Each structure stands twice: as structure tokens, then as C-alpha cells.
Amino acid sequence: MSMEIKKAEFITSLTGYRDFPGKGLPEIAFAGRSNVGKSSLLNSLTRRRGLAKVSATPGKTRLINVFRVNDAWHLIDLPGYGYAQVDKNEKKRWGEMMDGYFNRSDALRLTLHLVDIRHAPTKDDLTMNAFLRSSGLPFYVVATKLDKISRAQRLPCLTLLYRALSVQPWQVLPYSSETGEGRDQLLALIEQTLIQENSAEPE
């Protein structure tokens, strides 16, 4: 049986990674392009409707949003990348925010890289994948919007992701925020990450 989320609360929004209440707890980060469904997945995962604000307009998440779960770990919602309708300065600011987080967080234990299962990974998706791979940071690919495709389309769509992102099938987790399919598996992955974190601590 996977982890049960009994409590989830919004803590703060940051323009850059710095001190915040409870900083130091293990962190699980969400990274993905604008409109990939990060907020919907976060609400679905925690079963707290409205915990993260969902917008039909891409590029809504422009800050680092911090959520505390079960008073035991933080979920870090990073700014969506790849939104075309912002100027270069804004894109640069987003990039610096992301780089700052990955460079400064000692508490990061796992990055969940969200990609849209319906489409081939974008150039920005490939850039994020390459960054995570080269940095040696533990990451897992979550293929969102599973409910938007038929069962017959699943394998072809997933195979495209495996090849484009150079990942094995067991490194990709299909997820639907609408139906909750994939939720138990994602919670189990997070739980296993946190268990490893605790077992690695010195006596």
C-alpha cells in the first residue's frame, strides 16, 4: 500500500531559492514546460482541490511554489519553462530561478520531470532532460494527460518518449490527473525515495 497524504499545505512562493519555514526537510521537485499539467497533478496527488492554482493560460507558474506534505517533506513546484509569449528577460529570469534552485538546494531528493504524453518532447523538454542527466540528479519522467489518449495510443506515445528522452520504460510513469491513474505508483515512488533518505541518515 502506498503512502497516504493526510496533510498538504501551501507554504510560500519564492522569486529565488532561499530560507522558508521548514526548510531542510526532503524536497521532491516538479519540473515541466508550461501547460504540462503540473498544478493539476499536484492537486490530484495530494487530493486537495485548489491547493495549486490551475490556469488555462500557459506560463502561470512564474515563482518557486513550496508545499509541505504530512509535515515531513516539501513539494517544490518549479516555474513552467518553454512558454513562447514572454520576453527574453522574463525567460532569462525563469532560467536563473531554476538554475538557482538546482544549485542551492541540498534537500532535493528527486525531480519529477513532467512531459505531455500526447506529443513528442519539445526542445525545452530535451534540454531539461539533458540537464538532469548531466547533473547526476535523481529524476523520473511523469507522462501527464494519460486520459487524453486511447489505450491503443499508449504504447506508441510512450515508445516515442523512451527514445527521445533516452530512458527505460520503468523510468516513465504515465499519469492522469483526471482519473487518478498512476497516483498510487507515484506515491510509492516518492515514499521509496523518502525511505532511502531516512535509511541513509547516520545512527
Buried (B, 14 or more C-beta within 10 A) or exposed (E): EBBEBEEBEBBBEBEEBEEBEBBEBBBBBBBBBBBBBBBBBBBBBBEBEEBBEBEEEBBBBBBBBBBBBEEBBBBBBBBBBBBEEBEEEBBEBBEEBBEBBBEEBEBBBBBBBBBBBEBEBBEBBBEBBEBBEEEEBEBBBBBBBBBBBEEEEBEEBBEBBBEBBEBEEEBBBBBBBEEEBBBEBBBBBBBEBBEEBEEEEEE
